[in-house]
Amino acid sequence: MKTIQVYGPGCNNCAVTAERFAKVAKDLGQDVVVEKISSLEDIMKAGVMSTPGVGVNGIIQHTGSVPTEEQVRAMLA
């Protein structure tokens, strides 16, 4: 099971990112846990300078925009 971290202050783009990961994972038949991380301190510690940021199992994979479904599929592969 993969853990997806969505870093951001809770904006609409962060919510869309979390929903997109949940949807694509379901489409792929994968079990994932989506964590929303909104603490500015935790966001900075992760090195995310532009939100939303996405981590997969603790490794930052994407920052600065809502990832496309194709990008999400690649991150879950």
Secondary structure, 3 states (H helix, E strand, C coil): CEEEEEECCCCHHHHHHHHHHHHHHHHHCCCEEEEEECCHHHHHHCCCCCCCEEEECCEEEEECCCCCHHHHHHHHC
